């Protein structure tokens, strides 16, 4: 929050869930509070099918001689 990140709300089953999510937009965190929320995150190496795919808009070129 507060970093310009947008994402869909998946799994909402009640109108109250949407109301709660909308109310969260009014929260204002201090920089210290924001950093404390990120502190437990530990990045890890990407594994699985996505690891073997090239980045978007990058296509492997085939060299074919006629």
C-alpha positions in Angstrom: 0.0 0.0 0.0 1.1 3.5 -0.7 3.6 2.3 -3.3 1.4 2.5 -6.4 0.8 -1.2 -6.5 -2.6 -2.4 -7.8 -3.9 -6.0 -7.8 -7.3 -7.7 -8.2 -9.3 -8.8 -5.2 -9.5 -12.6 -5.7 -11.8 -14.9 -3.8 -14.3 -12.3 -2.6 -17.5 -14.1 -1.5 -19.3 -11.3 0.4 -20.0 -7.6 -0.2 -18.4 -6.9 3.2 -15.1 -8.2 1.8 -15.1 -5.5 -0.9 -16.1 -2.9 1.6 -13.2 -3.9 3.9 -10.8 -3.8 0.9 -12.0 -0.3 -0.1 -11.7 1.0 3.4 -8.1 -0.1 3.4 -7.4 2.5 0.8 -7.9 5.2 3.4 -5.2 3.8 5.7 -2.0 5.8 5.8 1.2 4.1 7.0 4.3 5.9 8.2 7.5 4.9 6.3 8.5 2.9 9.4 5.2 1.0 9.4 5.6 0.2 5.7 9.1 -1.1 6.1 8.1 -3.2 9.1 5.5 -5.0 6.9 8.2 -5.8 4.3 10.9 -6.8 6.8 9.9 -10.5 7.1 10.0 -11.0 3.3 13.0 -13.1 2.1 13.4 -13.3 -1.7 14.1 -16.7 -3.2 15.3 -18.1 -6.4 12.6 -18.6 -9.1 12.0 -22.2 -9.9 9.6 -24.1 -12.0 8.1 -23.5 -15.5 8.3 -19.7 -15.3 12.1 -19.9 -14.7 12.7 -21.5 -18.2 10.5 -19.0 -20.1 12.2 -15.9 -21.7 11.2 -12.5 -20.5 8.2 -10.9 -22.2 8.8 -9.5 -25.7 12.0 -11.5 -26.1 11.8 -14.2 -28.8 14.7 -16.6 -29.5 16.0 -16.0 -33.0 16.5 -19.0 -35.3 19.4 -18.8 -37.7 18.3 -20.5 -40.9 20.5 -20.6 -44.0 18.7 -21.1 -47.4 
